[in-house]
Amino acid sequence: MTRLHRPVEAAPPPASPASSLNAARRARELAEVAGGTAVDVLVVGLGATGAGVALDAASRGLSVAAIDAHDIAFGTSRWSSKLIHGGLRYLASGQLGIAYESAVERGVLMERTAPHLVRALPFVLPLTPQVPASAVGLARAGIWAGDVLRMSARTHRAALPRPRRLTAVEALRLAPALRSYGLRGGLLSWDGQLADDARLVTAIARTAAAYGARVLTRCRALALSGDGAQVRDELTGTEFFLRARAVVNAAGVWAGGLAEGVRLRPSRGTHLVLRAESLGGLAIGLHLPVPGSSGRFALVLPQEDGRIYVGLTDEPVEGPVPDVPEPSEAEIGFLLDLLDSALDVPVRRTDVAGAYAGLRPLLYGAEGSTADLSRRHAVLTAENGVVTVVGGKLTTYRRMAEDALDAALASRGVEAGPCRTARLPLVGAGPAADLARLAAPANLVHRYGTEARDVMALAAEDPSLLEPVAPGSATTGAELAWAVRHEGALDEGDLLDRRTRVGLVAADREAALPAARRAIGRAELRL
């Protein structure tokens, strides 16, 4: 199915020195800013929004440094549902502006900037006894309203097909794992699915680097001011002041620790990781109604690598924000109970191969459940000129970045041209026809786009790089080598937990550690 209808501008060449991130480049560029070189824009945080700010600024011709205390996509941006939402959930709660913005940004990603990373995923909402007849009409109206959003956002029909009502037979044909008893049919709809959220952030950061941005991981901002930040290199302990004309705080759930007056109310979303065979090889997404909650659904999300993610919960988080949030057993049990309410296939605790949790940086100031808080982003300018961007969601990262950068430039009197990122393809993007013709496995094309051939070419040096890094894994040694040479990976965690997602299953991570260590060791020898 052809999904790309609008012309894609020329992206930076695959694996060009300009877009490649590695330890040598980090050391060189870190020495520049630590030595006193000032930049136009300093961005703190390398999640989707922070990387988006870096790309926006660099593509406008500004000099940029983007820093993170850990790694690219270390925080919330790697713990999502891996979906590019069209705003259906926000329609249900009357948030029309957010719904429309989501639909527009979904179209930008699918048809212009990242067609290699985002594809259409069909969903079935099964009409089980848990969905009363009175709610069916409302659900159907919501799904059709979502299609109106698609049209208003000018996303083509070939990219996202028309929703429709299914008979019980059709629903079972698409999702054989559904319980047939009491099934009255289903509602079929479509949304955008990312191959991998962390890979999207990596592509954004590398595209920013191709436009000249200094992308510096393991650099912690200790304090921010209007003219820069006190920074510590976490690899050496060295501290320095990084000078900048404008500063954007995009540190996500940690943003409040760097800016006065920013109060956040984090919300934890938990997902299960199952093997596909646990759900009979399910290949279509499911919306499962949450009992006792109007308009809320858990998601069952099949992945191309043979895993299935099931989420999500929405629990308020109190106390200090952890670097890596952990799902609770109660949340895992809740999601298993939801599966049991709709499926014929029993899914037990022992079938859970892994679980992950992410924190959303929601603004404090509303009462009630965090599930009901607005996902609209906020851009806050402090008296010293530091701009903080919080809230929002992965789908709208580009718009969040644009708003934050515009505010930062205005607050500091920095002149620059207009935002270009709505039509700026990310590294690896290309027309659908070109992607389809690539002589590379489909799973690689969906993760690396036009660079898939370059990843495979690394095996010319060592054929063993084409071997899986863990039994049954789709990830190969070539992908680890690529991540070290071109994607800024510095250690095993970068490789297994962010550049690839092997680490979502603890047993797979343990099996892949030797391959990750070899990839790091070979890179050190090359240096």
DAHUBEL-V350010 format. One line per field, one symbol per residue. phi: phi as a letter, one per 30 degrees, with the letter a starting at -180 (. if undefined). psi: psi as a letter, one per 40 degrees, with the letter a starting at -180 (. if undefined). Layout:
BEGIN
phi: ???
psi: ???
END
This chain:
BEGIN
phi: .dccccdcddcedehdedcdcadddedddddddddjdcbdbcccjcdddddddededdddjcdbbbbbdcbehdcedccddiccdcjeddddcicdddddeddddddeddcbcbddcbbdbdbccddcedcdedcdddddddddddddeedddiddeddbdddadcddddddddbddddddidckaccbbbcbddaddddddddddddddcjddcbdhbcdcacbdckadbcdddcidcaccdadbbccbdidcdddcbdicccbdbcccbcccdeddciiebbdbccddeibdicbdccbdcddjcbcbabcbbdcciddddbdcdcdddddddddddddbcdddcceddddaabbbccddddkbcjdddcddcddbcccdddjdcccbiiaeeceddedddddedddddciccadddcddbcddejdaeedddddddaeeddddcbhddedddddddddaeddddedbeidddcdddddddddbcidcbddedccbdbceddceddddddeeddddddddddddd
psi: hheheihhihiiihfiddehhiddddddddddddeehiidhhhhhfadddddddddddeeeihihhiidcihfdbdeefaefigieedddddeegdddddddddddddddeddfedehihhiihhhgieehiddedddddddddddddddddefhidddhihiiiiidddddddgeeihdheheaihhiiihhidhddddddddddddddeeihhhifhhhdiiidfaihihhedeehiihhhidihhhfebeeddeehiehhigihhhiiihiidddfffheiiihhhhhehhehiihhhiideeihhhiiighihiaihidhihiiddddddddddddeeidhhhideehdiiiiihhgihieiiaiddeiiehiihhhideehhhhiaaiddfdddddddddddddddefhiiaiheeeehiiheiiidddddehgiiddddedebeedddddddeddhdeeeiieiheiehidddddddddeeehdadddddeddifdeehddddddedddddddddddddd.
END
